């Protein structure tokens, strides 16, 4: 079915025009919105660290890792939906876009509810599994329970963002996240610093911000439903058999890829936590600083993936190498600049998170792993852009196994326990494994098999 005049108003054609300009215009709002998400996550750490200290930082770090694991289905299926929508937009099939939107909403919200219930029922086992330090156990439990309750908001926002990104719109998701960030930062200060709600206040601020963002975005989509071809009628939410198969076929490997990395990082977190609350709190600083590398990588990858998806749908194969080259160059330039700043000024940067002298003294060892992670994150944009953009589900599973499980857990274990570097070895192992997607994705790109998907 051809695209209607109304549907075109919300669709950006990424199959023609200057590749660098399109990539930058698409990626910039994604980066800013992801950065805002990172900022309000960092604010959680900063406010809790300054008000409560190392135990609170350990709780936010450990609880944040748990939350990241719980969102692996949202990340995988929303990315899959984005790719399917982009391919349909590229081939001018707006009926396929409509079916994908309805199927995504029903499948992903259902997943969120199931995951929330299971994690609440097994919350104690979950915290014990990752060796949560005894001093921070109650704080971590508070943080985890609140985040689990608000999981549907996170899944919902991922759905809405995937819809818009697949259509080539990255500006509106930025606006929604900006609102969430402002709400989160204000409530963080009010709940933790002024109302004394401790770690629970930080988690509650995050959930309220995310909930507002999702609800506002949903209202926006409903009010503009004619512009993108989805009527929000009850029958439209019935999962389409063909689209659902595609979502599962592509979403499961992508979810496993996200889960594998998250699970492997949880192994690293558990190993670090076994060394005590000071390394655990330090891991929180490292995690938040590495988050900037992650949002840079994910922003460029998301933009490039949508561009690759639309161009493959339109069979404009000659534009794909240009997209990949621009994505890689931009990521390397950005990552190198930030890594240099952290390398030159680590102490004042670490002091932003806490005034705990023991944590600050120990944290000097994480500079090397942080810098290495930034470079690795930049190289991942190349590999994941071609893998995700082409919708190669089998290769996503391959990356999940070798990057997430074998690479991160294996290298971290060898450096930490066998070589005897302890937490430093765990962190270096995690950073080194981050180069695996470049090897796998780069090989896939050179073979040219992405043209056959």
Secondary structure, DSSP 4 states (H G I P E B T S, - for coil): -PPPHHHHTT----SSS-HHHHHHHHHHHHHHHHHHHHHHHHHHHHHHHHHT-HHHHHHHHHHHHHHHHHTHHHHHHHHHHHHHHHHHHHTT-HHHHHHHHHHHHHHHHHHHHHHHHHHHHTHHHHHHHTT--GGGHHHHHHHHHHHHHTHHHHHHHHHHHHHHHHTT--HHHHHHHHHHHHHHHHHHIIIIIIT--HHHHHHHHHHHHHHHHHHHHHHHHHHTGGGTT----GGGGSPPHHHHHHHHHHHHHHHHHHHHHHHHHHHHHHHHHTT-HHHHHHHHHHHHHHHHHHHHHHHHHHHHHHHHHHHHHTT-GGGHHHHHHHHHHHHHHHHHHHHHHHHH-HHHHHTTT---HHHHHHGGGGHHHHHHHHHHHHHHHHHHHHHHHHT-HHHHHHHIIIIIIIIIIHHHHIIIIIS--THHHHHHHHHHHTTHHHHHHHHHHHHTGGGG-
